[in-house]
Amino acid sequence: MSHRELLSIGEFSVKTGLSIPALRHYDEVDLLRPARVDPGTGYRRYRLDQAAQATLIRHLRSVDLPIDQIRTLLADQSGPDAVAVLHAHRERLLERAHAIARLAETIGRHYEEGTNMEMMKEDRVVQVTVPARNLEATVKFYTEAFGLEYDQSIASFQFGAWETDSFFLLTLDESAGAGGQFGPAMFGLYVDDLDAAHAAALAAGAALVQPPFETDYAPRRSVVADPSGNRISLTQR
């Protein structure tokens, strides 16, 4: 197939409504690969018959369907997995629409009728307990990897100050690890520099579960396991 029978990335962008950066990204994540990439210049070229798939991808992304789920759908558009993906996403969209409608109604009453808007008070989790098969090694790991200070009196690492929005306790339960009350846990931590935090965790003795990665629907993150096997999802703040 000659270059004359292929569309440049700019022509394909106009044809499908997908931006050039989006097309480059979909190539990189193996969602929509060009028909040919010039080995010398790196220019991408597409077949005309790829336009239908590209347009479908654009429609699915316009309703915030995650890339990994689009990949599942494209693998077999009429199969049970594709049907399940679309059904689950439709339910999420309906739930979001209902929430927006309720908010719009509340705002409308506030401005049109002068009624006071209710101040929503949200509960939030302030403590997570994880098993510690080897308490000494686990304490050492969190101290070295994240610079945390262990309070033996409450068997916890404390984040933030008491009665502030940042307050949180990560509690280590040595008996749970030994007695089998529950298996390894998984929790997430926001970090300012993902690559640095990931490297520090590995240097402090963490096991690699998943190296840094990114998606269109969540911040960049990685997954490591502490010395007790608990998985930690490190997420770029």
Secondary structure, DSSP 8 states (H G I E B T S, - for coil): --GGGSEEHHHHHHHH---HHHHHHHHHTTSS--SEE-TTT--EEE-GGGHHHHHHHHHHHHTT--HHHHHHHHH-TTSHHHHHHHHHHHHHHHHHHHHHHHHHHHHHHHHHH-------------EEEEE-SSHHHHHHHHHHHH---EETTTTEEEES-TTSTT-EEEEEEHHHHHHTSS---EEEEEES-HHHHHHHHHHTT-EEEEEEE--SSS--EEEEE-TTS-EEEEEE-
